[in-house]
Structures are given as C-alpha cells and as structure tokens.
Amino acid sequence: MHLSVYDRWGSKVFHQQGTPTPWDGKISGKSALPGVYLIKVQYELTDDTGEVQMGHLVQQLVILE
C-alpha cells in the first residue's frame, strides 16, 4: 500500500509505503496550514483465487484550522 498527501500546488507533503501509518497532519514537523490537500491511496489485494487486484482511492481533505 502507498499513501501520499499532496498540497494544493501538487507538492507531495507526506508519503508512506507498506504498513499503513496515518498522516498526523504535519509537514516537516509543523502542523499543516489550513487549506485543501489531496490524499491518494494505491493498493494491491490478493483475492481467494490468488489473483492480484490493484486499485486506488483519491480523496480531498480540507484543513480548516
């Protein structure tokens, strides 16, 4: 699994690969500024037949304060 967070200008501000770790809302150790961020999750799952299923989820996040 890959989890990436991007700011409104498309700069990656967080990336995590492997075991899911939630984003703590910080960028370089400081709380993220209010604004719009994009979260992208890419994943691979193996179904009962052993076939690998790949997918992704993209979600908008708004930090108000």
N, C-alpha and C positions, 0 to 999 in steps of 0.2 A: 504494500500500500504506500502511496505517496500523498502527502498532504502539503499543499502550498497555499500561501496567503500573499495576495498582491495588493498594492495600494492603488489609488485611482489613476496613477500615471503608468501602471503596468510593471512597476518595480517589485520584485519578489522580496517580501519582508520576513517571511518565515518559510522553512521547508523542513519536512520530517519524512523519513523513509523507513519502512519496516514497521515495528511495533507502534501502533497509534499513540501519539502523545498530543494532547490538546494544546492549541495555541493559547498562551497565557495573556494575550493582548499586549505584549511588549515588543518593541522594536529596539534592538541594540541595548537592552536592559531598561529602557524607559517606556512608560505607558504610551500606547499608540494614540496619536492625536484623533480627535473626533473627525469622522468622515466616512467615506464609502470604501469598503475593502471587498475583494473577491476571494472566495475560498474555492479551491479546486482539489478534489479527491479523485485519484486514479487507483483502481483496484483490480486484482485478479482473484477469482474464486474457482475452486475445483468442484464440479458437481458430482453427483452419485456415480456417473459413468466414467469419471476420470477426465472429462473434457474441461479444459480451462475456459472460463468465461471472463472476459475483460470488460471493464466499463469505467465510466467517470461520472462525477457529480460536480456541478458548478453552482455555487450559491453566493448571493450578495449578502454582505454584512454591513450594517450601519452602526458606527460607534457614536453615541450622542454626547457623552461627557467623559 
